[in-house]
């Protein structure tokens, strides 16, 4: 089976792993900081989902780039 864009790619090396961890840490800090300032509501939930999506795309950029 050939690799497709829908398959998860393994982390290839320490530099990629470092970049991915940096991205995850940045999004976790953002979630913590913003979470302290907003109400828990539908809009906040949607915003957090969008942050999760953005994090996923950044990590995909690291593994596919």
C-alpha positions in Angstrom: 0.0 0.0 0.0 1.3 3.4 -0.9 1.4 6.4 1.5 -1.4 8.8 1.1 -2.1 12.2 2.6 -4.6 10.6 4.9 -2.1 8.4 6.7 -0.3 9.6 9.8 3.4 9.9 9.3 5.9 8.9 12.0 8.1 11.5 13.6 11.4 11.3 11.9 14.1 12.4 14.3 14.7 14.5 17.3 14.3 17.8 15.5 10.8 17.0 14.3 9.9 15.7 17.8 11.2 19.0 19.3 9.2 21.1 16.9 6.0 19.1 17.5 6.4 19.4 21.3 7.1 23.2 20.9 3.8 23.6 18.9 1.8 21.5 21.4 3.2 23.5 24.3 2.4 26.8 22.7 -1.2 25.7 22.1 -1.6 24.4 25.6 -0.3 27.7 27.0 -2.7 29.6 24.8 -5.6 27.5 25.9 -4.7 28.0 29.6 -4.3 31.7 29.2 -7.4 32.3 27.2 -9.4 29.8 29.3 -9.0 32.0 32.3 -10.5 35.0 30.6 -13.6 33.6 28.9 -16.9 32.0 29.9 -17.5 28.3 29.3 -20.1 28.5 26.4 -20.7 27.3 22.9 -18.5 30.0 21.4 -15.6 29.2 23.6 -16.0 25.5 22.8 -16.0 26.3 19.1 -12.8 28.5 19.6 -11.1 25.6 21.4 -12.0 23.2 18.6 -10.5 25.7 16.1 -7.3 25.8 18.2 -7.1 22.0 18.1 -7.5 22.1 14.4 -4.8 24.7 14.0 -2.5 22.7 16.2 -3.1 19.6 14.0 -2.3 21.5 10.8 0.9 23.0 12.3 2.0 19.5 13.3 1.0 18.1 9.9 3.2 20.9 8.3 6.1 19.6 10.4 5.7 16.0 9.4 4.8 16.5 5.8 6.9 19.6 5.1 
